[in-house]
Amino acid sequence: MKLGRLGAWYSADKHASPAAMAAFVKTVEGLGYDTLWYPESRGYESFSVAGFMLGQTKTLKLGSSIASIYARDAFTARRGMISLNELYGQRFILGLGVSHMPMVEGVRGHVYEKPIPAMRRYLNGIMKDQAGASDWPIALAALRPLMLKLSAEMTQGALPYNTIPKHTAAAAKLLGSGKWLAVEQKVTIETDSAKARALGREELSRYLVLDNYRNAWLEMGFTEADLSNSGSDAFIDQMVLWGPAEKVKEGLRAHFAAGATHVAIQPVHAPGDTAGRDAMLKALADT
């Protein structure tokens, strides 16, 4: 499977209804985006919602970003990935991740294991004795060096989330040539700094309490002060690109210049402002 230049990233749980979800995926497809990425959290089950969205579209790829390895065993993940691709024209990408301890232990009731051994064991389970498994459309949520190296070793590439071009450049070197580097980037086309940063802080609040992200941000050069009190302006401005469309496009292009092979745009907007969400995706579709 080839991955195009530009994607969108949006949680299926944010849609008010199945009809709204169907309308959105058709909008994303109509705007020419290559792939729509979606997470797995507390709402829709990952493979079920992928099937629904694939059924509403004809050419758009759907990528889990990510499906938790604690949500289904390796055999089920393999068969789900194969089933979705056979049923919907080879348009599903299995993005996998180790999730976060509060979700794994607090919500699912599992034991959160060391990320690298757990992921390696899971991938081995998916690919065991499977001809052609090295070509399967699988990628990993990867932020830190060891998971990035595992992405390169066993999958098509990496799906970094909540990062900056500095991280993209380092990830590109670790992955090497021929691998996917599909970077998520939050954006809001808002020229008022106070409004833009308020939207950014609200969006980032759920991630600022998670150790996996905090540790990765510290490695990127941010400080504890940047991550305190809902995030410094400098931190928010890099996590959520804001301003007029052309300024936002410059920020997105910085990821490509740093080595990204694909950038997934996540529109950040006020609750219920689906018109603003769609307008942002339209304005940025030619990045």
Buried (B, 14 or more C-beta within 10 A) or exposed (E): BEBEEBBBBBBBBBBEEEEEBBBBBBBBBEBEBBBBBBBBBEEBEBBEBBBBBBEBBEEBBBBBBBBBBBBBEBEEBBEBBBEBBEEBEEBBBBBBBBBBBEBBBEBBEBEBBEBBEBBBEBBEBBBEEEEEBEEBBBBBBBBBEEBBBBBBEBBBBBBBBBBBBEBBBBBBEBBEEEBBBBBBBBBBBBEEEEEBBBBBBBBBEEBBEBEBBBEBBEEBEBEEEBBEEBBBEEBBBBBBBBBEBEEBBEBBBBBBEBBBBBBBBBBBBEEEEBEBBBBBBBBBBEB
